[in-house]
Amino acid sequence: MKHLVFVHGYLGGSPQWARQVDVFSSHFQVVTPDLPGFGLNNAMHAPGTIEDFASYVLDELERQGIERFHLVGHSMGGMIVQAMIAMAPERVDRLVLYGTGPVGMLPGRFETLEQSRRKVTEEGVEVTGPRIAATWFMQGESSEGFRVCAELAARASVQAALAGLTAMETWSGVSELTRILSPTLVLWGDGDRAYNWSQPEQLWQKIPNSQLAVIPGCSHAVHLEKPHLFNEMLLDFLLAGSLPPS
């Protein structure tokens, strides 16, 4: 059974993929690594570059004996998987770039990365993390999936929260887009306040073998706001061309 790897984003963690693990485990061996400094690995020191995060995930997969896989990256995790496929293109079968883009400075974000840095420093992650997580949902704190994201965001270390911001703002993947040869799905919620339309548009237009899915009425956390639609679209893409079971 092929492996399917989900890489979470800034202030996230593996628990946010619980609904996807339930659905996709009947089709794939699902792997949901926690990035250093975040989620279940919040005690680890976080690196300060997207490439170092990518190296960590690739090394962890190799440690588990996983050589080839489908790859899904969300938000900052979408930047990380772009770096992963640049480092090891032969290991990635199908790629999903979800709620993400190729420009690390995040033009048009609900607040600048520098504003987030200042608030993390002044208010701490316990306050700033849940506030940021609320922007990932159309209904903010009243959304069903907000609690798991808020708890994960508050769990991140201050060091990791600051390192993640630095990693994003110093990274750009624009020059690598035309080199991505794996079939790619670009998935975006039309109310996303972290990555405006210019970001997924660049991915879609510049990656040679890419498809675009725009989910209406969702912000940055489509997999929690409309999980059934999100899961169906990913399954359709990931299983395309697969032989039916004998």
Buried (B, 14 or more C-beta within 10 A) or exposed (E): EBBBBBBBBBBBBBBBBEBBBEBBEEBBBBBBBBBBBBBBBBEBEBBBBBBBBBBBBBEBBEEEEBEEBBBBBBBBBBBBBBBBBBEBBEBBBBBBBBBBBBBBBBEBBBBBBEEBBEBBEEEEBEEBBBBBBBBBBBEEEEBEBBEBBBBBBBBBBBBBBBBBBBBBBEBBBBEBBEEBBBBBBBBBBBBBBBBBEEBBBBBBEBBEEBBBBBBEEBBBBBBBBBBEBBBEBBBEBBBEEEEEEE
